[in-house]
Amino acid sequence: MEVQVKEKTTDYRAVLTIANKQQITELIPSRKVEGDSDSRVVYVFEYRNAELSATIYVDLRATNAVLVHKASGRATDVTLPSSNSPAIKLTHQFNNVAATDTGQYFFRVTLLDGRVVDSEALEIRVKQQCRPPTPPPNTELIRENVPGSEDYQFRVQCQEENQVFLFETETRIICNTTTGTYTSQRRLTPCTVA
């Protein structure tokens, strides 16, 4: 997932007073960082890998970059790219994601002049797997993603063409990946010879 962080510039003038004399400076650009993304959430199963990335536009060379876990404040060093481009692409790879990695994160870049620039919040949501059901007699289990959801389902299929479902309404169960539990306590139907 990548968040594009856009730069907006607003011009200001400073008024300096020295020994009761005022002087107005030339225009001073002040840079504001904004971000946008269609998807700032990464869904990942526990013990799998996940990646967060963002592109930040800066006007000076960056000296340091970290990925910060918003809730705990835990910061992880991030390698800066070697180019001097105003667009800095930062990436962090999570290996073997654990439930404790769930939450919001942001990249923080420190510039040469000491200013700090933060990306927009990115989020990791760790999905929980359900314990696979035991296949009923004469069936095979097929695992499928539920369209429009982060959940998945198990669907039974009869092993042979001359078999039918014993109960037509009990051919699938859905795993809620937020809780790691099935959405119903129904049992899957076995197949029998027609």
C-alpha positions as CSV (number, residue, x, y, z in Angstrom):
1,M,0.0,0.0,0.0
2,E,1.3,3.5,-0.8
3,V,0.1,6.9,0.3
4,Q,1.1,9.8,-1.8
5,V,1.8,12.8,0.4
6,K,1.4,16.1,-1.5
7,E,3.1,19.4,-0.8
8,K,1.2,22.7,-0.6
9,T,3.0,26.0,-0.3
10,T,1.7,29.1,1.3
11,D,3.7,32.3,1.2
12,Y,4.2,34.5,4.2
13,R,6.1,37.7,5.1
14,A,7.8,38.1,8.5
15,V,7.9,41.5,10.3
16,L,11.2,42.0,12.1
17,T,11.7,44.7,14.8
18,I,15.2,45.6,15.6
19,A,16.0,48.7,17.7
20,N,12.4,50.0,17.3
21,K,12.7,49.7,13.5
22,Q,10.4,47.4,11.6
23,Q,11.4,45.6,8.4
24,I,9.3,43.3,6.3
25,T,11.0,40.3,4.7
26,E,10.7,39.0,1.2
27,L,8.1,36.2,0.7
28,I,8.9,33.1,2.8
29,P,7.3,29.9,1.5
30,S,5.9,27.7,4.2
31,R,5.3,24.1,3.3
32,K,2.5,22.0,4.4
33,V,2.3,18.2,3.9
34,E,-0.9,16.5,3.1
35,G,-1.6,13.0,2.1
36,D,-4.3,11.1,0.3
37,S,-4.9,7.5,-0.6
38,D,-7.7,5.3,-1.7
39,S,-6.7,2.6,0.8
40,R,-4.7,3.3,4.0
41,V,-5.5,0.0,5.6
42,V,-3.5,-3.2,5.1
43,Y,-5.3,-6.4,6.1
44,V,-3.0,-9.3,6.9
45,F,-3.2,-12.7,8.6
46,E,-1.1,-13.3,11.6
47,Y,2.4,-14.7,10.9
48,R,2.3,-13.4,7.4
49,N,4.3,-10.4,6.0
50,A,2.9,-6.9,5.4
51,E,4.4,-3.8,3.9
52,L,3.6,-0.1,4.6
53,S,4.9,2.6,2.4
54,A,4.4,6.4,1.8
55,T,5.9,9.0,-0.5
56,I,6.7,12.3,1.2
57,Y,7.6,15.5,-0.7
58,V,10.2,17.7,1.1
59,D,12.2,20.8,0.2
60,L,15.4,19.8,2.1
61,R,17.5,16.7,2.4
62,A,16.1,14.3,5.0
63,T,18.5,13.2,7.8
64,N,16.4,10.5,9.5
65,A,13.2,8.5,9.0
66,V,11.2,6.3,11.4
67,L,7.9,4.4,11.3
68,V,5.9,5.3,14.5
69,H,3.2,3.1,16.0
70,K,0.6,5.7,17.0
71,A,-0.8,4.1,20.1
72,S,2.5,3.0,21.8
73,G,4.8,5.7,20.3
74,R,7.2,2.9,19.4
75,A,9.5,4.1,16.6
76,T,11.4,1.8,14.1
77,D,14.2,3.2,12.0
78,V,13.5,3.3,8.3
79,T,16.3,3.4,5.7
80,L,16.3,6.6,3.6
81,P,16.7,6.3,-0.1
82,S,20.0,7.5,-1.4
83,S,18.7,10.0,-4.0
84,N,18.3,13.7,-3.3
85,S,14.9,13.8,-4.9
86,P,12.2,15.9,-3.3
87,A,10.0,12.8,-3.3
88,I,11.1,10.4,-0.6
89,K,9.6,6.9,-0.8
90,L,9.7,5.2,2.5
91,T,8.9,1.5,3.0
92,H,8.8,-0.8,6.0
93,Q,8.4,-4.6,5.8
94,F,6.7,-6.4,8.7
95,N,7.8,-10.1,8.9
96,N,5.6,-12.5,10.7
97,V,3.0,-10.0,11.7
98,A,1.7,-10.5,15.3
99,A,-1.6,-9.4,16.8
100,T,0.3,-6.7,18.7
101,D,1.3,-5.1,15.3
102,T,-2.4,-4.1,14.8
103,G,-2.9,-0.3,14.8
104,Q,-2.2,3.0,13.1
105,Y,1.3,4.0,12.0
106,F,2.9,7.0,10.3
107,F,6.3,7.8,8.8
108,R,8.2,10.6,10.4
109,V,11.0,12.3,8.5
110,T,13.5,14.8,10.1
111,L,14.9,17.3,7.7
112,L,18.3,18.9,7.6
113,D,17.0,22.1,9.3
114,G,15.4,20.1,12.1
115,R,11.8,20.3,10.8
116,V,9.8,17.1,11.2
117,V,7.3,15.9,8.5
118,D,4.8,13.2,9.3
119,S,2.9,11.1,6.7
120,E,-0.8,10.5,7.0
121,A,-1.9,7.6,9.2
122,L,-1.6,4.1,7.8
123,E,-3.2,1.1,9.5
124,I,-2.5,-2.6,9.9
125,R,-5.4,-4.9,10.8
126,V,-4.4,-8.4,11.7
127,K,-7.0,-10.9,10.5
128,Q,-7.7,-14.0,12.6
129,Q,-8.1,-17.4,11.0
130,C,-10.8,-19.8,12.1
131,R,-10.0,-23.4,12.9
132,P,-10.6,-25.4,9.8
133,P,-13.8,-27.5,10.1
134,T,-13.7,-31.3,9.8
135,P,-15.1,-32.3,6.4
136,P,-18.4,-34.1,6.8
137,P,-18.7,-37.7,5.3
138,N,-18.4,-37.9,1.5
139,T,-17.5,-34.2,1.1
140,E,-14.5,-32.0,0.2
141,L,-14.0,-28.6,1.7
142,I,-13.4,-25.6,-0.5
143,R,-12.1,-22.3,0.9
144,E,-13.3,-19.1,-0.8
145,N,-13.1,-15.4,-0.1
146,V,-16.4,-13.7,0.7
147,P,-16.9,-11.0,-2.0
148,G,-16.8,-7.4,-0.6
149,S,-15.5,-8.6,2.8
150,E,-12.2,-9.5,4.5
151,D,-13.9,-12.8,5.6
152,Y,-13.7,-16.2,4.0
153,Q,-15.9,-19.2,3.9
154,F,-15.7,-23.0,3.7
155,R,-18.1,-24.6,1.2
156,V,-18.8,-28.3,1.0
157,Q,-18.9,-30.2,-2.2
158,C,-19.9,-33.8,-2.7
159,Q,-17.1,-36.1,-3.7
160,E,-19.0,-38.0,-6.3
161,E,-21.6,-36.9,-8.9
162,N,-24.2,-39.5,-7.8
163,Q,-24.2,-37.9,-4.3
164,V,-26.5,-35.1,-2.9
165,F,-26.4,-32.9,0.1
166,L,-28.3,-34.2,3.1
167,F,-29.3,-30.6,4.1
168,E,-29.3,-28.1,1.2
169,T,-29.2,-25.1,3.6
170,E,-26.0,-26.1,5.4
171,T,-23.4,-26.1,2.6
172,R,-21.2,-23.2,3.8
173,I,-19.9,-21.5,6.9
174,I,-18.3,-18.1,7.1
175,C,-15.2,-17.2,9.1
176,N,-15.3,-13.7,10.7
177,T,-11.6,-12.7,10.4
178,T,-12.0,-9.9,13.0
179,T,-12.7,-12.4,15.7
180,G,-11.5,-15.7,14.3
181,T,-14.9,-17.3,14.8
182,Y,-17.6,-18.7,12.5
183,T,-20.7,-16.5,12.0
184,S,-23.0,-19.4,12.8
185,Q,-22.8,-22.6,14.8
186,R,-24.3,-24.6,12.0
187,R,-22.7,-27.9,11.1
188,L,-21.9,-28.5,7.5
189,T,-24.0,-31.1,5.7
190,P,-22.7,-34.5,4.7
191,C,-23.4,-36.0,1.3
192,T,-25.4,-39.2,0.6
193,V,-26.1,-41.3,-2.4
194,A,-29.1,-40.0,-4.3
